[in-house]
């Protein structure tokens, strides 16, 4: 047994120190970024934020709405092949990932879609990206799809980030345990503080000309800013995008002054009892659920939340004097906050 005693940090453990700058207004900053992908050779530019491939969040409605902000969506994997084929013929699909797990059925469904329509962005998603089986799968998908952008994960350490980039991933998805409806840390004791995971994985990926997507743990726009500051090229959000019109969760209504108004919506982890009942007929006997089901307040159209997130990032950039999003990590100095401050302010 080994104990690592290096300090590892989460979003709540730091704040970004303001820096002297010549910027005059928030409108003078550019929150978009351009990328060239190592393996696929293609390019993409936009606001590097991705709606998570959870069935409530990674919906076609979300993809259409977020494309309007230049942001991306990883569609959840439970859509029917024919619906996916129709969607990937739409313009909004330029900002969407086709998500799949690692089973033969997943791959066959993908092939069926790809025979009908080009799919240029693929998200290979497993809870534990540390298995040889997963690395082999990334390699197989890369060999069969040299032109596609492949995002693969999840991992939390530099060694495995490098392994995935070398296997063919253009983007490595980072995060084990930080998700808002994730119970992995509680159920298994496994995880890694997310800010440190981003810093370490970004360093490893960037050394090989790969990119990283910070996945999970953002609860407020400031966390998105901190993720960019730590070196995340993309940030993936689940909970922060829950409760909106574009989601596919069950809505709870209440009677108010004779009117039936939406007040809350369900949101759950993809390995929660709810998801496993819905897609796998229940929780298999050999495994425990590692996700929970919650109700979040109904929040109307996602456009308002996107404005808030982009506004927060823009404001952070003016505080640290970064004209372009790409400059943010270079201009970021994190200051550690004491645990007492955490308790008082909650962040
Ligand atoms: P959030 O933005 O809600 O904090 O995190 C979203 C991320 O949580 C997802 O992209 C995914 O990586 C992770 N996640 C989603 N469902 C589950 C689950 O049931 N269990 C675990 N361990 N993680 C989940």
Boltz pocket constraint, residues with backbone or C-beta under 6 A from the ligand:
constraints:
  - pocket:
      binder: B
      contacts: [[A, 52], [A, 53], [A, 54], [A, 127], [A, 154], [A, 175], [A, 177], [A, 178], [A, 179], [A, 180], [A, 181], [A, 182], [A, 183], [A, 184], [A, 215], [A, 216], [A, 217], [A, 218], [A, 236], [A, 237], [A, 238], [A, 239], [A, 240], [A, 268], [A, 269], [A, 270], [A, 271], [A, 272], [A, 290], [A, 291], [A, 292]]
      max_distance: 6.0
